[in-house]
């Protein structure tokens, strides 16, 4: 969350984690600019996960991460 404030100039951040079967899903929402995500994408893809970003003008930025998770 400190990275969202530092790099994305976000004033607020929320994180929701859920697990469905063999997949864990994280949804991160903030009111920042949605920059600095390359490193996060590389780490997610390294574990065969998927990262999606929605960042319309004026926000909010929503990042969804889905990764396989062993039982």
N, C-alpha and C positions, 0 to 999 in steps of 0.2 A: 504494500500500500504506500510505503514511503516513496517507491519509484514512481508511482502514479502522480504523487504530489510534486516530486522533484523534477521529473522529465516531462510529464504531461500537464503540469500546472493545475492539477485537480484539487478542488476544495472538499469533495466528498467521494467516497468509494464504498461500494457494497460488494460482498462476495457470497455466493450461494454454491454449496457443494451438494451433489446428489449422486447416488449410485444406483444404477439399474442393471441388473444381471452382471455381466462382465465389463461394464463401462462405468467409469467415473466421469462426471461432468462438472465443470466449474464455470460459473457465469460471473464475470466481473463487470460492474457498471460504474462509470465515473463521469464527472462533468469536465474532464480535461480534453486535451487535443488529440489523444490517440496515437502518439508518436512513440518511437523507441521499442517497437515490438519484434524486431528481427531476431534478437536473442531468444525471446520467449518462443517464437515460432520454431526455431532450430531445436530447442530442447523438447518441445512437444512432438515434433516430427521424429526425433531420435528414438522415441518410445512408441512409434507407429500411431501417434495421436493426430488430431485435427484441430486447428485453431482458426476460428472465424472472427472477423472484426466488422462491426457496424459502427460507423462514426459519421453521422450526417452533420452538415453544417449547423452549428448551434447546439450539438450534442443531443442526448448523452452518448458517450462511447460505450458500447457493449462488446465485450470479448467473451466468446464461448470456446472452451477447451474440452475436448472429449478424448479420453485415453483408455486403452484396455486396462483392466484391473483383475488380477487373479483373485479367486475366491478364497 
